[in-house]
Amino acid sequence: MTAFRIAPAVADAFPDTLIAVVTATGLRGHEPWPDTAAALAALEQQLSDGAWQPADETDPRIEAWHTAYRSFGTNPRRIRPSVDALGRRLAKKGTLPRINPAVDSYNAVSVRHGLPAGAFDLDHVTGDVTIRYADGTETFTPLGEPDTIENPKPGEVIYDDTTGVLTRHWNHRDAHRTRVTEDSARVAFVLETLHATRDGHLLKFAAEELRGLLMLHAEQTRVHYLGAEQPEVTV
């Protein structure tokens, strides 16, 4: 069992935070996921038709993350929240990247609803996961760069476990160690908002949408919620 928790200092600074933790066990990442493929294709077609466009930094959902990033010393136009970067890429290229079915699923849900998303292979997570302020001594190896070691800046919001940092700048980039691949069988996906009062219903809808894509290819799926009223959940 793995606990996910928000450190009191982060909860105090961002009191309207709500995070959906969607867990999937027995994932079958090597089989076709036609519903995920269709979701990606539908978004790209809607963009091409001019019927929809991804949220940008003028959207309140993205603007809130830019404000949060600046509060802990990160320039959000240089180091962008994941959903901002993904939406910009989609708007520019007209397509979303195809990584693997599980990652493609949360990317589709993330950009569709304007909510940051990420995922951790629980078989490579050590101990519990905490969202907290970095003290600057932590180490981080970025996704796709297994030989790189970075140190978050003091005061930067991170996800970490007992081995190291899992995500820098709250949700900018995930770690290589806990990356989700076709072989990942136990995964925790996260969807985040800083404004539960305004967007909590959207977050819950998105979490169930993601669960719907996952449950077709998993033995078991569950949705947990992490926030001020429940700062720790065990998955």
C-alpha positions as CSV (number, residue, x, y, z in Angstrom):
1,M,0.0,0.0,0.0
2,T,1.2,3.5,-0.8
3,A,0.0,6.7,0.9
4,F,-0.3,9.9,-1.1
5,R,-0.3,13.1,1.1
6,I,-0.2,16.8,0.8
7,A,2.3,18.4,3.3
8,P,0.6,20.9,5.6
9,A,2.6,23.9,4.3
10,V,1.5,23.2,0.7
11,A,-2.1,22.6,1.8
12,D,-2.1,25.9,3.7
13,A,-0.6,27.8,0.7
14,F,-3.1,26.2,-1.8
15,P,-6.2,25.5,0.3
16,D,-8.5,24.9,-2.6
17,T,-6.4,22.1,-4.1
18,L,-8.1,18.9,-5.1
19,I,-6.2,15.9,-6.6
20,A,-7.8,12.8,-8.0
21,V,-5.7,9.7,-7.6
22,V,-6.9,7.1,-10.1
23,T,-5.4,3.7,-9.5
24,A,-5.3,0.8,-11.9
25,T,-4.0,-2.7,-11.2
26,G,-3.5,-5.5,-13.6
27,L,-3.0,-3.1,-16.5
28,R,-2.6,-4.8,-19.9
29,G,-0.5,-2.2,-21.8
30,H,0.5,-4.4,-24.7
31,E,-3.0,-4.9,-26.1
32,P,-4.9,-2.5,-28.3
33,W,-6.8,0.3,-26.5
34,P,-9.3,1.4,-29.3
35,D,-11.2,3.8,-27.0
36,T,-8.1,5.7,-26.2
37,A,-7.1,5.8,-29.8
38,A,-10.5,7.1,-30.7
39,A,-10.3,9.8,-27.9
40,L,-7.0,11.1,-29.3
41,A,-8.3,11.1,-32.8
42,A,-11.5,12.9,-31.8
43,L,-9.6,15.7,-30.1
44,E,-7.4,16.2,-33.1
45,Q,-10.3,16.2,-35.5
46,Q,-12.2,18.8,-33.3
47,L,-9.1,21.0,-33.4
48,S,-8.7,20.6,-37.1
49,D,-12.4,21.5,-37.6
50,G,-12.2,24.6,-35.4
51,A,-14.8,23.2,-33.1
52,W,-12.5,23.1,-30.0
53,Q,-9.1,24.3,-28.9
54,P,-6.9,23.4,-25.9
55,A,-6.9,25.8,-22.9
56,D,-4.1,28.3,-23.0
57,E,-2.5,30.6,-20.4
58,T,-5.5,33.0,-20.7
59,D,-7.8,30.3,-19.4
60,P,-8.5,30.4,-15.6
61,R,-7.5,26.7,-15.3
62,I,-4.1,27.4,-16.7
63,E,-3.7,30.9,-15.3
64,A,-4.0,29.5,-11.8
65,W,-1.1,27.2,-12.3
66,H,1.0,30.0,-13.7
67,T,0.3,32.0,-10.6
68,A,1.2,29.0,-8.4
69,Y,4.5,28.5,-10.2
70,R,5.5,32.1,-9.8
71,S,4.7,31.8,-6.1
72,F,7.4,29.2,-5.6
73,G,9.9,30.8,-7.9
74,T,9.3,29.1,-11.2
75,N,8.8,31.0,-14.5
76,P,5.8,29.3,-16.0
77,R,6.5,30.6,-19.5
78,R,9.9,28.9,-19.4
79,I,9.0,25.8,-17.4
80,R,5.4,25.2,-18.1
81,P,2.7,23.2,-16.3
82,S,2.3,19.9,-18.1
83,V,-1.2,20.6,-19.4
84,D,-0.1,24.0,-20.7
85,A,2.9,22.4,-22.6
86,L,0.7,19.6,-24.0
87,G,-2.0,22.0,-25.2
88,R,0.5,24.3,-26.9
89,R,2.1,21.3,-28.6
90,L,-1.3,20.1,-29.8
91,A,-2.3,23.6,-31.0
92,K,1.0,23.9,-32.9
93,K,1.3,20.4,-34.4
94,G,-2.3,19.4,-34.6
95,T,-1.6,16.0,-33.0
96,L,-0.8,14.6,-29.6
97,P,2.1,12.3,-29.0
98,R,1.5,8.5,-28.9
99,I,3.6,7.1,-26.1
100,N,1.8,4.0,-24.9
101,P,-1.9,3.4,-24.1
102,A,-1.9,4.3,-20.4
103,V,0.1,7.6,-21.0
104,D,-2.0,8.4,-24.1
105,S,-5.2,8.0,-22.0
106,Y,-4.2,10.5,-19.3
107,N,-2.8,12.9,-22.0
108,A,-6.2,12.8,-23.8
109,V,-8.1,13.5,-20.6
110,S,-5.7,16.1,-19.4
111,V,-5.8,18.3,-22.5
112,R,-9.5,17.8,-23.1
113,H,-10.4,19.2,-19.6
114,G,-7.5,21.6,-19.1
115,L,-6.2,19.8,-16.0
116,P,-2.6,18.7,-15.3
117,A,-2.1,15.0,-15.2
118,G,0.7,12.5,-14.5
119,A,1.3,9.0,-13.5
120,F,3.6,6.8,-11.4
121,D,4.4,3.1,-11.8
122,L,3.7,2.0,-8.2
123,D,6.1,-1.0,-8.5
124,H,8.9,1.6,-8.8
125,V,7.7,3.9,-6.0
126,T,9.4,3.5,-2.7
127,G,7.5,4.3,0.5
128,D,4.8,7.0,0.5
129,V,4.4,9.9,-1.9
130,T,4.3,13.4,-0.5
131,I,3.6,16.7,-2.2
132,R,5.8,19.2,-0.4
133,Y,8.2,22.1,-0.7
134,A,11.8,21.0,-1.7
135,D,14.7,22.0,0.6
136,G,17.2,21.8,-2.3
137,T,19.0,18.6,-1.2
138,E,16.7,16.3,-3.2
139,T,17.7,14.6,-6.4
140,F,15.6,14.2,-9.6
141,T,16.3,12.2,-12.8
142,P,14.1,13.5,-15.6
143,L,11.9,11.3,-17.8
144,G,14.0,10.1,-20.7
145,E,17.3,11.3,-19.2
146,P,18.4,8.4,-17.0
147,D,21.9,9.7,-16.6
148,T,20.9,13.2,-15.6
149,I,20.7,14.3,-11.9
150,E,19.0,17.6,-11.0
151,N,18.4,19.3,-7.6
152,P,15.1,21.1,-7.2
153,K,15.3,24.7,-6.0
154,P,14.5,25.3,-2.3
155,G,10.8,26.1,-2.0
156,E,9.8,24.4,-5.3
157,V,6.8,22.2,-5.0
158,I,7.6,18.5,-5.7
159,Y,6.2,15.1,-5.5
160,D,8.7,12.7,-3.8
161,D,9.0,9.3,-2.2
162,T,11.7,7.9,0.1
163,T,14.2,7.5,-2.9
164,G,13.9,10.9,-4.6
165,V,11.8,13.4,-6.5
166,L,9.0,12.0,-8.7
167,T,7.8,15.3,-10.2
168,R,9.5,18.8,-10.3
169,H,7.7,22.1,-10.3
170,W,4.5,20.3,-9.0
171,N,3.5,19.0,-12.4
172,H,6.0,20.1,-15.0
173,R,7.9,16.9,-15.5
174,D,7.9,13.3,-14.2
175,A,10.9,11.2,-13.1
176,H,12.4,8.5,-15.2
177,R,12.4,5.9,-12.4
178,T,8.6,5.8,-12.0
179,R,7.7,6.3,-15.7
180,V,4.7,4.4,-17.0
181,T,5.5,1.9,-19.8
182,E,3.6,-0.9,-21.6
183,D,4.9,-3.2,-18.9
184,S,3.5,-1.2,-16.0
185,A,0.9,-3.2,-14.1
186,R,0.2,-1.1,-11.0
187,V,-0.2,2.6,-11.8
188,A,-1.4,5.7,-9.9
189,F,-2.6,8.5,-12.2
190,V,-3.2,12.0,-10.8
191,L,-5.4,14.9,-12.1
192,E,-5.1,18.2,-10.3
193,T,-6.9,21.5,-9.8
194,L,-6.0,24.4,-7.5
195,H,-9.7,25.6,-7.5
196,A,-11.9,22.8,-6.3
197,T,-14.7,25.3,-5.5
198,R,-14.8,26.3,-9.1
199,D,-13.5,23.2,-11.0
200,G,-14.1,20.3,-8.6
201,H,-17.0,18.9,-10.6
202,L,-14.8,19.1,-13.8
203,L,-12.0,17.2,-12.0
204,K,-14.4,14.5,-10.8
205,F,-15.8,14.1,-14.3
206,A,-12.3,13.9,-15.8
207,A,-11.3,11.3,-13.2
208,E,-14.2,9.1,-14.1
209,E,-13.5,9.6,-17.8
210,L,-9.9,8.4,-17.3
211,R,-11.1,5.5,-15.2
212,G,-13.5,4.5,-18.0
213,L,-10.6,4.3,-20.4
214,L,-8.4,2.3,-17.9
215,M,-11.0,-0.2,-16.6
216,L,-11.3,-1.8,-20.1
217,H,-7.7,-2.9,-19.8
218,A,-7.2,-3.5,-16.0
219,E,-8.3,-5.9,-13.4
220,Q,-9.3,-3.2,-10.9
221,T,-9.6,0.6,-10.9
222,R,-10.4,3.1,-8.1
223,V,-10.6,6.8,-7.7
224,H,-9.4,8.6,-4.5
225,Y,-9.5,12.3,-3.7
226,L,-6.8,14.2,-2.0
227,G,-7.3,17.7,-0.6
228,A,-7.7,19.9,2.4
229,E,-10.5,17.8,3.9
230,Q,-8.5,14.6,3.3
231,P,-4.8,15.4,3.1
232,E,-3.8,11.7,2.9
233,V,-5.2,8.7,1.0
234,T,-3.8,5.1,0.8
235,V,-4.0,3.4,-2.5
